[in-house]
Amino acid sequence: MAVTPSERIRNILVLGHTGTGKSTLVEALLEAAERGQGPEKPARVPTHAPNHHDRRSVVDAEPEELERGHSLSLALVSFEAEGHKLNVLDAPGGAEAIGDAYPALLAADAALFVVDATIGVQPQHVELWAACERQGLPRVVFVNKLDLDRARYQELVDDLAERYGTPLAPVHVPLYQHGRFEGVIDLLHGVVIEEHDGQHDERPIPDHQLAQVERNRERLVEAIVEIDDELLERYLDGQQPSVDELVSGFAHGIATGEFFPVLCGSATADIGVEPLLRFLVEECPSPTEAAHPLPHDGPTVAYVAKTFSDQYVGRINLLRLLSGELHADDELRVLRTDQLERCRHLFTLRGNEHVPLDGAAAGDLVAVGKLGDVLTGDLLYAKPLDVTIDLPQLPEGFHRVVFEPVSSGDDAKLSLALQRVLQEDPSIRSTLDTDSQTRVLSFLGPSHVEVTTARLARKYGVSVEVTDAPIAYRTTIRRGATGTGRHVKQSGGHGQYGIVTLEIEPLPRGAGFAFENVSVGGVVPHQYVGSVEKGVREAMTDGPLGGFPVVDVGVRLVDGKHHPVDSSDAAFQMAGLLAFRAAVAEADPVLLEPVALVIVTVPNELTGAVLSDLSARRGKITATHVTDDGASRIQAHVPDVELATFTSDLRALTSGQGTASLAYDHHTDVPDTVARRLLEGSASS
C-alpha cells in the first residue's frame, strides 16, 4: 500500500457497550468499501450479508473472542474508500476489557459510538463518552439494530439529546415502510437514501414520516447554527439557512466537538452502512484538521496505541504518527528507555491480515514488528521532544490475584509469558507483595482474569492456578512491656554469649519503628548495639499473630551482659530477637488490617443499595453528597479483605451504572471475632 497523504486519512475509533454490534458494523463498512472499488477490483466477499453469521470474522478472530461472541482487545481494520484511507479501530466494550479503548484515544481523530436501538445508552457509552470529552475527541453516533422489532429510534435520540444537549442532533432517521425498516432518510437534504449494490439513489420522503422528519431536522438546524454566530443571529431573526450553509458547518462542528451527529441503520441488514461510510469520509476530520499537540510537518514522533502478540511475527506495535513521516529501516528513540529502535518492516492491519506499507505520513497508523522494549503508551521520536503530550489515563483494576503455574517447572515460562501479556494489555498491573514475595496482578474483574488465563494456556502453553492476592495484615501492641533475651552457649570450644533487656511501647499508627540505646556502663558494647537492632528487625518480620509483621513499635535497649571472649554479633542479634519476642508476648498484641478509601458514584436512586452493600462489607461511611450532574457520591473506609469482588458486584448491583475508585488509606484493628477466625484458619493451613 502506497503512502497516503495526511489529508486523505480518517482515523476512526469505534466505541460502545458489548453487544451493540460494533465489530459487525466495522466488517460491514469494509464490505461497503470493497463494493465501491468497481468491477476492476471485485469484492472478496458477498455483496450483501443479511446477518453477521454470514460474514467473515475479520475483527473478532481470537478463539476467546469467538467463544464469547464479542471483542476482547483492540483491532485495526484498514481499507480504502472513495480515494481515502480509513483506519478503523474496533475497541472492546466489555466492562472488564474496556482498558484497551483508552490508549486508542490518542490514535484516533474521531470516535464512532455504536448504540443498540433496542437497549439504548449503556454504562460503557457514558464512561467512554466522558473519556472522549477529556481527550477532546470528536464524536459521531450510529444507532444500530433498527431492523429489530424492539428498536426505539426516537426514544433513544431524545435520551441522547437530553444527556448531551443541543450539540447532539440526528442527521439520518430510519425509513419504515409497511412496518419494516427499509432505509434511512437524509434530514439535511430531505430525501430517502436508497442503496443498490453500491449505487446511490434518492426519492421523496413518505407522507407518514414527514412530521418526524421535520421535528428532527429542526434539531439538526439548531445544532449547526449554534456553531456560527452569524447563522445563529439570522436564524433567531426567522431566516432559515440554506442547505449549503448547513453543509459547510458539518465538518467544522464535528472537528471542534461542537456538533455530535447521529446516524442510523442496521449493520446486519446492511442498511445505512454506505451512507455512514460516506459520512466518515466526507465529514469527519483528517489528522490535519484534528486538534493534536504537534505540528504535522515537524520531526517524526510516534505514539504506541497497542501492542499485539503474533504467533508468526512475534510482538507487533501499532504506532500513530503524531508528526513527521516513517519509512522502513528508520530509527526512532524510545522516550521511556532512551534506546534506539529500528523500524525494519512497516505494514497495516486488516484484522489479522498484514498489508505491507511503503511508508506512512503524519497522522497515519502503522504496524511495526519485532521492536525491542517498546510498550503501549510509549512515545518514539527522531529528535528530542520539546512538547508535553497528555496521554490517556487507563482505568484502575482492583481485582487482585496471584498466578501460580500448574506444573512446578513452569516458573520461568510463566514469567516470560506474563511479560508479554502485560505488554499486550497495559490495564493489567503487576506489583510485588513484599511480605510473601509473590507477584500480585490487578485486573478489571474476574472475566478479565479468565480471558488472560485462557490466552496464557493457548498462546504460551502455561496453565496457571489463580488464588486471591494476600492481604497485608500487620501486628502491633496495645501497651508497653519488657522482655529479656538470653543466647548463651559455653560448652566446649568457642561459645556464644549475649544477653539483652528491651522495653517496648506502642507508637502512633503509621509511625513504623524506632530504636534507641539507653543502656549505660557498656553492658552491651557499642559494636554490638547494631546487632541487637538487627535481631529486633528480624523478629518484627515474623510476628506472634499468624506470622504477620510487627509495626508501630518503639524499642529501647535498657540493659544487657556480654562476655569478653564469647560475645559476638551473631549472639547479640539472637538475643535481641528473643528479647523482642518475649516483650511483644506481654504487650497485648493485636492484628491490624489494611483499609481502603472507597469512593463510589451511582445514580441517586441506587444510593441505598450501595450503602447497604458497603455496610455488609464492614464499611464505615464517611461522606455522601450529590454531584453537579445529580448522581450520588459515597465515600467510605472498607477493609481490603472485604473488597475482593466489590467492583464486579457493584456492576451487577447497579446494572453497570456505578463507578468506584479504591486506594489504600490506613491500617486498623481487626475485630476480635474476625481475628479469631483468621488466626484459626492460618494455624490450620
C-alpha positions, 0 to 999 in steps of 0.5 A, a space after each residue: 500500500 502506497 503512502 497516503 497523504 495526511 489529508 486523505 486519512 480518517 482515523 476512526 475509533 469505534 466505541 460502545 457497550 458489548 453487544 451493540 454490534 460494533 465489530 459487525 458494523 466495522 466488517 460491514 463498512 469494509 464490505 461497503 468499501 470493497 463494493 465501491 472499488 468497481 468491477 476492476 477490483 471485485 469484492 472478496 466477499 458477498 455483496 450483501 450479508 443479511 446477518 453477521 453469521 454470514 460474514 467473515 470474522 475479520 475483527 473478532 478472530 481470537 478463539 476467546 473472542 469467538 467463544 464469547 461472541 464479542 471483542 476482547 482487545 483492540 483491532 485495526 481494520 484498514 481499507 480504502 474508500 472513495 480515494 481515502 484511507 480509513 483506519 478503523 479501530 474496533 475497541 472492546 466494550 466489555 466492562 472488564 476489557 474496556 482498558 484497551 479503548 483508552 490508549 486508542 484515544 490518542 490514535 484516533 481523530 474521531 470516535 464512532 459510538 455504536 448504540 443498540 436501538 433496542 437497549 439504548 445508552 449503556 454504562 460503557 457509552 457514558 464512561 467512554 463518552 466522558 473519556 472522549 470529552 477529556 481527550 477532546 475527541 470528536 464524536 459521531 453516533 450510529 444507532 444500530 439494530 433498527 431492523 429489530 422489532 424492539 428498536 426505539 429510534 426516537 426514544 433513544 435520540 431524545 435520551 441522547 439529546 437530553 444527556 448531551 444537549 443541543 450539540 447532539 442532533 440526528 442527521 439520518 432517521 430510519 425509513 419504515 415502510 409497511 412496518 419494516 425498516 427499509 432505509 434511512 432518510 437524509 434530514 439535511 437534504 430531505 430525501 430517502 437514501 436508497 442503496 443498490 449494490 453500491 449505487 446511490 439513489 434518492 426519492 421523496 420522503 413518505 407522507 407518514 414520516 414527514 412530521 418526524 422528519 421535520 421535528 428532527 431536522 429542526 434539531 439538526 438546524 439548531 445544532 449547526 447554527 449554534 456553531 456560527 454566530 452569524 447563522 445563529 443571529 439570522 436564524 433567531 431573526 426567522 431566516 432559515 439557512 440554506 442547505 449549503 450553509 448547513 453543509 459547510 458547518 458539518 465538518 467544522 462542528 464535528 472537528 471542534 466537538 461542537 456538533 455530535 451527529 447521529 446516524 442510523 441503520 442496521 449493520 446486519 441488514 446492511 442498511 445505512 452502512 454506505 451512507 455512514 461510510 460516506 459520512 466518515 469520509 466526507 465529514 469527519 476530520 483528517 489528522 490535519 484538521 484534528 486538534 493534536 499537540 504537534 505540528 504535522 510537518 515537524 520531526 517524526 514522533 510516534 505514539 504506541 496505541 497497542 501492542 499485539 502478540 503474533 504467533 508468526 511475527 512475534 510482538 507487533 506495535 501499532 504506532 500513530 504518527 503524531 508528526 513527521 513521516 516513517 519509512 522502513 529501516 528508520 530509527 526512532 528513540 524510545 522516550 521511556 528507555 532512551 534506546 534506539 529502535 529500528 523500524 525494519 518492516 512497516 505494514 497495516 492491519 486488516 484484522 489479522 491480515 498484514 498489508 505491507 506499507 511503503 511508508 506512512 505520513 503524519 497522522 497515519 497508523 502503522 504496524 511495526 514488528 519485532 521492536 525491542 522494549 517498546 510498550 503501549 503508551 510509549 512515545 518514539 521520536 527522531 529528535 528530542 521532544 520539546 512538547 508535553 503530550 497528555 496521554 490517556 489515563 487507563 482505568 484502575 483494576 482492583 481485582 487482585 490475584 496471584 498466578 501460580 503455574 500448574 506444573 512446578 517447572 513452569 516458573 520461568 515460562 510463566 514469567 516470560 509469558 506474563 511479560 508479554 501479556 502485560 505488554 499486550 494489555 497495559 490495564 493489567 498491573 503487576 506489583 510485588 507483595 513484599 511480605 510473601 514475595 509473590 507477584 500480585 496482578 490487578 485486573 478489571 474483574 474476574 472475566 478479565 482474569 479468565 480471558 488472560 488465563 485462557 490466552 496464557 494456556 493457548 498462546 504460551 502453553 502455561 496453565 496457571 492456578 489463580 488464588 486471591 492476592 494476600 492481604 497485608 495484615 500487620 501486628 502491633 501492641 496495645 501497651 508497653 512491656 519488657 522482655 529479656 533475651 538470653 543466647 548463651 552457649 559455653 560448652 566446649 570450644 568457642 561459645 556464644 554469649 549475649 544477653 539483652 533487656 528491651 522495653 517496648 511501647 506502642 507508637 502512633 499508627 503509621 509511625 513504623 519503628 524506632 530504636 534507641 540505646 539507653 543502656 549505660 556502663 557498656 553492658 552491651 558494647 557499642 559494636 554490638 548495639 547494631 546487632 541487637 537492632 538487627 535481631 529486633 528487625 528480624 523478629 518484627 518480620 515474623 510476628 506472634 499473630 499468624 506470622 504477620 509483621 510487627 509495626 508501630 513499635 518503639 524499642 529501647 535497649 535498657 540493659 544487657 551482659 556480654 562476655 569478653 571472649 564469647 560475645 559476638 554479633 551473631 549472639 547479640 542479634 539472637 538475643 535481641 530477637 528473643 528479647 523482642 519476642 518475649 516483650 511483644 508476648 506481654 504487650 497485648 498484641 493485636 492484628 491490624 488490617 489494611 483499609 481502603 478509601 472507597 469512593 463510589 458514584 451511582 445514580 441517586 436512586 441506587 444510593 441505598 443499595 450501595 450503602 447497604 452493600 458497603 455496610 455488609 462489607 464492614 464499611 464505615 461511611 464517611 461522606 455522601 453528597 450529590 454531584 453537579 450532574 445529580 448522581 450520588 457520591 459515597 465515600 467510605 473506609 472498607 477493609 481490603 479483605 472485604 473488597 475482593 469482588 466489590 467492583 464486579 458486584 457493584 456492576 451487577 448491583 447497579 446494572 453497570 451504572 456505578 463507578 468506584 475508585 479504591 486506594 489504600 488509606 490506613 491500617 486498623 484493628 481487626 475485630 476480635 471475632 474476625 481475628 479469631 477466625 483468621 488466626 484459626 484458619 492460618 494455624 490450620 493451613 
